Amino acid sequence: MGRFSILSIDDLSCEDIQNIIDISFSMDEVLGRDIKKIPTLRGKVVALMFFEPSTRTRISFELASKFVSADTVNFSTAGSSIEKGESLIDTIRTISSLGVDFLVIRHNKEGVPHIVAEHSDISVINAGDGKNEHPTQALLDLFTMMKRKKLKSISDMKNLSVSIVGDILHSRVARSNIKLLRKLGVKINVVSAYTTLPQGIDKVFDIKVKNFIDEEVLESDFIMALRLQKERHAAVFYPSDREFNFFWGLKEEQILKLKDRVIMHPGPMNLGVEIMPAVAYSELSAISEQVRNGVAVRMAILFYIFRGGKIGID
Amino acid sequence: MYKSFLVIMQGFTSVEPESLLIKNAHIVDAEGERDGDILIEEGLIKEVGKGLNGRKVSKVLSAKSLVVIPGIIDIHFHIREGGAPYEEDFSSGSKAAAHGGITSALIMPNTNPPIDSPEIVSAIRERASTKSCIRIFITGAATRGREGKVITEYGLMKKEGIVAVSDDGNTIKSTFTMRKCLEYAKTFDLVVIEHAEDNELSGDADEGILTIKYGLKPYPKEAEEIIVGRDVTIFKITGGKLHFAHISSADSLEIIKFSKEKIKNLIDDNNNNRITCDVTTHHLLISTDIVDIKNTNFKVNPPIRSEENRQRLLEFLSDGLIDTISSDHAPHPDFKKFTDFSSAPAGISSADIFFQLCYKLVVDGIISLRKLTELISYNPARILGLKAGLIKEGFPGDILIFSPDEVIEVQENTLFSKGKNCCYIEMKLKGKVEATIVNGKVVYSAESIE
């Protein structure tokens, strides 16, 4: 493996996390400027390789790259050499030879970014690998939480609690968030039917497992709804949208009476299924902030990797 | 979370709670035997003891020289409400049940249409609440259309009144779907009732003497054992509450025995993980030795097994491995049964004489009466999580009063069931039901006790 890559939350130290958050605050300030651009990565090339459909993550990375002045190149499997039968590793080697500096990769198989990083000397950023991880989403979620709670130091997160509701089994967002938040000592509840709950997850991550949204869940500082991933599995995990909504959906009558809570969702939302529109668009909702913060955090990640894991902004 | 949950746990019946005093009863239930009076007020047993007075009750029954046991809770019962006029409905089915001493019945979802949505559960509940003279508990289909593919809305169906899920009549064929059914049912604390039949192996008659002599399509008991073995293996991953319906093979029980031992470490304080099973009266009382293939009323699924197998079932019954005895009351109109053995629909109408069939096990010296009441009242209540099945303060006023020595002769015209497909016609059985009481009300009585 060549340079600094971000493949899994497991690879990040608390120092890395704090540094990325610190830089994210600076990038957030850049995003507030009239001219949202810093010259740091001028002359660098970011390749966006999305082997799985994505809108917000791809555009978020593309904008983040442009705002730090990197050039971007998009790669899609349709019409590519992959379709002509080239192996994944050879494709990566080719891209590497073309002079790409950063590879942002999303793939529907777990561990692909890790293999790619192993076999190239490009910095690889995992933009979601199957059901495994989505580390930049977890970092932007953390940044969103800290901004909402007006925290600067990740050590202040340890007194807070997060409940993650929905399909845990298929969720890379849940896995990355749980790993990241547990590193910081955040108390976590996961709320799911047994059909989408990995057995033994409570012991592996030292978190609490619940089947339904109860008082303790509603008392958490952050309540995160997960997307019911209809495209990823047949209806054998949940029978219907209405049943999911009845038992696991975030509904106005439960949520809107709460004070000082933050509602989150990684998007894209199935409105009326895991979250009701009135909740998604309420004062408690940080969902649109998550999207905006995603750009800042990804700028920070590109910056941090470019600096070889050292802090300091020009 | 479930606003009507307490109501669901009392079952659905048209019988309003009443008050009643039963005098001079010889009481037998799972907790033992004693003599005394039973005072029922507003449908609940208020007091059990000597010399109770019933100033407040309008009705007093004398149970002198009779035996009083808890009403039967039958965990496997077919009512085809909403079907054609000749099909069993709540009115005829519940009368047959009361005649046979049954005060609560868990009905199966393999109706047409199947009970596979909250809307249908609600309709069934409403009909049971206006037409049934016994308590009805509802099983929802485990998968949509009982097709074994998509799980049904267990949560919303539970809100409407189900206590269990099952694709009865079918095995949940996909191992993956079975896993998800167990997991989803565990989420809502529902029992999964499995009809264990590998339908690629099953046929019309027990593989053995009948298939050798008459060439009927064999239904080896292994067709059941394969699914039982598969399910207890899946259960090791999921836990939950798994109940095997109408087990016919003694070797299936060997597998269940082995698994019950294995899962002991899975059992938690809340009793959230457990495997249970029922065996029907016909598998306990009849063997292929007496099956007449010209009489399609002997055709049942799973089929009647060999005498050697039956003897082993009886051993397991006295050993306590069988959790409960069911009727698997499956009424069919005569014209459907009036055909050859392999074309006839499977099922025996037995609700009307269910108590006598069970009591035969006591008469034959297989089990004690105390043990019988445990098997047909106390255990099924525990399987379904009901506070019922004992004659005790605070329990429902559901009672069966019978004369132990009086003999009845089974005749078609004595059956309240619309299904006359009873293979016990002309049989003489001991233990006449004198009165069946639901919610403190006498819902069936022989003339002699009035």
Interface residues (C-beta under 8 A of the other chain):
Chain A: A193 Y194 T195 L197 Q199 N211 F212 A234 A235 V236 F237 Y238 P239 S240 R242 E243 F246 F247
Chain B: M1 R144 K149 V150 I151 T152 E153 Y154 G155 L156 F176 T177 K180 E183 Y184 K186 T187 I237 T238
